[in-house]
Amino acid sequence: MNILITGSTDGIGKLAAIKLAAERHKIYLHGRNREKLDAAIKEVKERSKNEQIDGFVADFSDLEAVKNMVQEVKEKIDHLDLLINNAGVFKSGETHAKQGFEMRFTVNYLAPYLLTTELLPIIQRATDARIINLSSAAQSDISFDVIEGKRSVSENEAYAQSKLALTMWSFYLAKQLQDVVVIALNPGSLLNTKMANEAYGQHWSPAEKGADIIYELALVDEHKSHSGHYFDNDAGTYARAHSEAYNASAIQQLIDFTKKIVTI
């Protein structure tokens, strides 16, 4: 299989890459800078004993960089069996991203929306393709003014809103794609990752908990029947997401708004 994992130079993204690479799949990593990406590619190769590891550089706070990455991916890969949208940000020195949108919304929602939408042609060429979107237990009602950077909220609130947006879009996408499995995943709260430790100064569970569930959702057949569902790894089962994730009108408003502000 051809597998692309965003945000995979550290944390659960890199751990999941190592586990999937050990199964002899072709793995494409993604990172914000070349040095970290090259180091991650080297480590994944060594730990998985798999030389079929490559990668792409793109800063997801810049949607133009995401578009450039899309072109590079299409040039290198003719079909994509699995896309894991794992890249995310909680703490940031900047409140606004390159195009002026709120930073967490840009990296956690707008960038994966743009990347995935543009890669759909090569995803749909695969047989039994899957898209796994990394959501969170933290989900909060969305403000379009916050997305556009017109109103400021706390890091916690912006993060939670961005993760609800990602979940709502996941459910929408699942309905649009009858031939692709789309699952929203809370990999586990306060895992031992750089993001959680920077945000809260503590962790509850090892990072491997998140990597293990990504691996399972990616490869186990039983998850094929759960497209458009939300897996809560705190509970270890499929569960209900935030109530707005099931509000068809709210979802359509979000998608219409996203299409308006994200030029493809």
C-alpha positions as CSV (number, residue, x, y, z in Angstrom):
1,M,0.0,0.0,0.0
2,N,1.0,3.6,-0.5
3,I,0.5,5.5,2.8
4,L,0.8,9.2,3.5
5,I,1.0,10.4,7.1
6,T,1.0,14.1,7.8
7,G,2.8,15.5,10.9
8,S,4.9,12.3,11.1
9,T,8.4,13.6,12.1
10,D,7.6,12.9,15.8
11,G,4.8,11.8,18.1
12,I,2.2,9.3,17.2
13,G,2.6,10.1,13.5
14,K,6.1,8.8,13.5
15,L,5.3,5.8,15.7
16,A,2.4,4.8,13.4
17,A,4.7,5.2,10.4
18,I,7.2,2.8,12.0
19,K,4.5,0.2,12.7
20,L,3.0,0.5,9.2
21,A,6.4,0.4,7.5
22,A,7.2,-2.8,9.4
23,E,4.4,-4.4,7.3
24,R,6.4,-3.5,4.2
25,H,4.1,-0.8,3.0
26,K,5.5,2.3,1.1
27,I,5.3,5.1,3.6
28,Y,5.4,8.8,2.8
29,L,6.2,11.1,5.8
30,H,5.5,14.8,6.1
31,G,7.1,17.5,8.1
32,R,7.5,21.2,8.3
33,N,11.3,21.3,7.7
34,R,13.7,19.2,5.6
35,E,16.1,18.5,8.4
36,K,13.5,16.9,10.7
37,L,11.9,15.1,7.8
38,D,15.2,13.6,6.6
39,A,16.0,12.5,10.2
40,A,12.6,10.9,10.5
41,I,12.9,9.1,7.2
42,K,16.2,7.7,8.3
43,E,14.8,6.5,11.7
44,V,11.7,4.9,10.2
45,K,13.9,3.0,7.7
46,E,16.2,1.8,10.4
47,R,13.5,0.8,12.9
48,S,11.2,-0.9,10.4
49,K,13.9,-2.5,8.2
50,N,12.0,-1.0,5.3
51,E,13.8,1.2,2.7
52,Q,10.5,2.2,1.0
53,I,10.2,5.5,3.0
54,D,10.0,8.9,1.4
55,G,8.6,12.3,2.4
56,F,7.3,15.8,1.7
57,V,8.0,19.2,3.3
58,A,5.2,21.7,3.8
59,D,4.3,24.2,6.5
60,F,0.6,23.6,7.1
61,S,0.2,27.1,8.4
62,D,0.6,28.3,4.8
63,L,-2.1,27.0,2.4
64,E,0.1,27.8,-0.6
65,A,2.7,25.4,0.8
66,V,0.0,22.7,1.0
67,K,-0.9,23.3,-2.6
68,N,2.7,22.9,-3.6
69,M,2.9,19.7,-1.6
70,V,-0.2,18.4,-3.4
71,Q,1.6,18.8,-6.8
72,E,4.7,17.0,-5.4
73,V,2.5,14.1,-4.1
74,K,0.7,13.8,-7.5
75,E,4.1,13.7,-9.3
76,K,5.4,10.9,-7.0
77,I,2.4,8.8,-6.3
78,D,-0.1,7.4,-8.8
79,H,-2.5,6.1,-6.2
80,L,-2.9,6.5,-2.5
81,D,-4.4,3.7,-0.4
82,L,-4.3,5.4,3.0
83,L,-4.2,9.1,4.0
84,I,-3.7,9.8,7.7
85,N,-4.3,13.5,8.5
86,N,-2.4,13.6,11.7
87,A,-0.6,17.0,11.6
88,G,-1.9,19.4,14.2
89,V,-1.0,22.3,16.4
90,F,-2.1,23.5,19.9
91,K,0.4,26.0,21.2
92,S,1.9,28.4,18.7
93,G,3.8,31.7,18.9
94,E,1.5,33.0,16.2
95,T,-2.3,33.5,16.5
96,H,-2.8,33.9,12.8
97,A,-1.5,31.7,9.9
98,K,0.0,32.9,6.6
99,Q,-3.3,33.7,4.9
100,G,-4.7,35.4,8.0
101,F,-6.9,32.6,9.3
102,E,-6.7,31.4,12.9
103,M,-3.6,29.3,13.4
104,R,-5.1,26.2,14.9
105,F,-8.0,26.2,12.4
106,T,-5.5,26.5,9.5
107,V,-3.2,23.6,10.5
108,N,-5.9,21.3,12.1
109,Y,-8.7,21.8,9.6
110,L,-8.2,24.0,6.5
111,A,-4.8,22.4,5.6
112,P,-6.1,18.7,5.7
113,Y,-9.3,19.8,4.0
114,L,-7.3,21.3,1.1
115,L,-4.8,18.4,1.0
116,T,-7.4,15.7,1.0
117,T,-9.7,17.5,-1.5
118,E,-6.9,17.9,-4.0
119,L,-5.6,14.3,-3.5
120,L,-9.0,12.7,-4.0
121,P,-8.3,11.7,-7.6
122,I,-5.3,9.5,-6.6
123,I,-7.1,8.3,-3.4
124,Q,-10.1,7.1,-5.5
125,R,-7.7,5.2,-7.8
126,A,-6.9,2.9,-4.9
127,T,-8.9,-0.2,-4.0
128,D,-10.4,0.0,-0.5
129,A,-8.8,3.4,0.2
130,R,-9.1,4.9,3.7
131,I,-8.8,8.4,5.2
132,I,-8.2,8.7,8.9
133,N,-8.6,12.2,10.3
134,L,-7.1,12.9,13.8
135,S,-9.8,14.5,15.9
136,S,-9.9,15.0,19.6
137,A,-12.1,14.6,22.7
138,A,-12.0,18.4,22.8
139,Q,-14.7,19.6,20.4
140,S,-16.5,22.9,20.7
141,D,-19.1,24.9,18.7
142,I,-17.6,26.7,15.7
143,S,-17.4,30.4,15.1
144,F,-16.7,31.5,11.5
145,D,-15.3,34.8,12.9
146,V,-12.7,32.7,14.8
147,I,-11.8,30.7,11.7
148,E,-11.2,33.9,9.7
149,G,-9.1,35.4,12.5
150,K,-11.6,38.2,13.2
151,R,-12.2,37.2,16.8
152,S,-9.8,35.8,19.3
153,V,-10.4,33.0,21.7
154,S,-8.2,30.9,24.0
155,E,-5.9,28.3,22.6
156,N,-8.0,25.6,24.2
157,E,-11.2,26.9,22.6
158,A,-9.7,27.4,19.1
159,Y,-8.2,23.9,19.2
160,A,-11.5,22.4,20.2
161,Q,-13.4,24.3,17.5
162,S,-10.9,23.2,14.9
163,K,-11.3,19.6,15.9
164,L,-15.1,19.7,15.7
165,A,-14.7,21.2,12.2
166,L,-12.5,18.3,11.2
167,T,-15.0,15.8,12.6
168,M,-17.9,17.5,10.8
169,W,-16.1,17.5,7.5
170,S,-15.1,13.9,8.0
171,F,-18.7,12.9,8.3
172,Y,-19.6,15.0,5.2
173,L,-16.7,13.5,3.2
174,A,-17.8,9.9,4.1
175,K,-21.2,10.6,2.6
176,Q,-19.7,12.0,-0.6
177,L,-17.3,9.1,-1.1
178,Q,-19.0,5.8,-1.4
179,D,-15.8,4.0,-2.4
180,V,-13.5,5.4,0.4
181,V,-13.7,4.8,4.1
182,V,-13.4,8.0,6.2
183,I,-13.0,7.7,10.0
184,A,-12.6,10.5,12.5
185,L,-10.4,9.4,15.4
186,N,-9.7,10.7,18.9
187,P,-6.4,8.9,19.4
188,G,-6.5,9.3,23.2
189,S,-6.4,12.3,25.6
190,L,-3.1,13.6,26.9
191,L,-0.8,11.1,25.2
192,N,2.9,11.4,25.9
193,T,3.6,13.7,22.9
194,K,5.3,17.0,22.4
195,M,2.0,18.7,21.7
196,A,0.3,17.5,24.9
197,N,3.3,18.1,27.1
198,E,3.7,21.6,25.8
199,A,0.0,22.3,26.2
200,Y,-0.6,20.8,29.6
201,G,2.8,19.9,31.1
202,Q,1.6,16.4,31.7
203,H,0.4,13.2,30.0
204,W,-1.9,10.4,30.9
205,S,-1.0,7.6,28.5
206,P,2.0,6.5,26.3
207,A,2.1,7.8,22.7
208,E,2.0,4.2,21.5
209,K,-1.7,4.1,22.5
210,G,-2.4,6.6,19.7
211,A,-0.1,4.9,17.2
212,D,-1.6,1.5,17.9
213,I,-5.2,2.6,17.1
214,I,-4.1,4.4,13.9
215,Y,-2.5,1.2,12.8
216,E,-5.6,-0.8,13.6
217,L,-8.0,1.6,11.8
218,A,-5.7,1.6,8.8
219,L,-5.4,-2.2,8.4
220,V,-8.1,-4.1,10.2
221,D,-11.1,-5.2,7.9
222,E,-13.8,-4.6,10.5
223,H,-13.3,-0.9,10.3
224,K,-14.4,-0.8,6.7
225,S,-18.0,-0.8,7.9
226,H,-17.5,2.4,10.0
227,S,-17.1,5.1,7.4
228,G,-18.5,8.3,8.7
229,H,-18.1,7.3,12.3
230,Y,-16.0,8.6,15.2
231,F,-13.7,6.3,17.2
232,D,-13.0,7.5,20.7
233,N,-9.8,5.8,21.9
234,D,-10.4,7.1,25.5
235,A,-13.3,4.6,25.5
236,G,-11.7,2.2,23.1
237,T,-14.8,2.1,20.9
238,Y,-16.8,4.0,18.3
239,A,-18.9,6.6,20.1
240,R,-20.9,9.8,19.6
241,A,-18.9,12.9,18.7
242,H,-20.1,16.5,19.6
243,S,-23.8,16.9,18.8
244,E,-23.1,19.5,16.0
245,A,-21.2,16.8,14.1
246,Y,-24.7,15.3,13.3
247,N,-26.4,18.6,12.4
248,A,-26.7,18.4,8.6
249,S,-27.5,22.1,8.3
250,A,-24.5,23.1,10.4
251,I,-22.2,20.7,8.4
252,Q,-23.4,22.2,5.1
253,Q,-22.8,25.7,6.4
254,L,-19.3,24.8,7.4
255,I,-18.5,23.2,4.0
256,D,-20.0,26.1,2.1
257,F,-17.9,28.5,4.3
258,T,-14.8,26.5,3.8
259,K,-15.1,26.3,0.1
260,K,-15.6,30.1,0.0
261,I,-12.4,30.9,2.0
262,V,-10.1,28.1,0.7
263,T,-9.3,28.7,-2.9
264,I,-8.3,25.6,-4.8
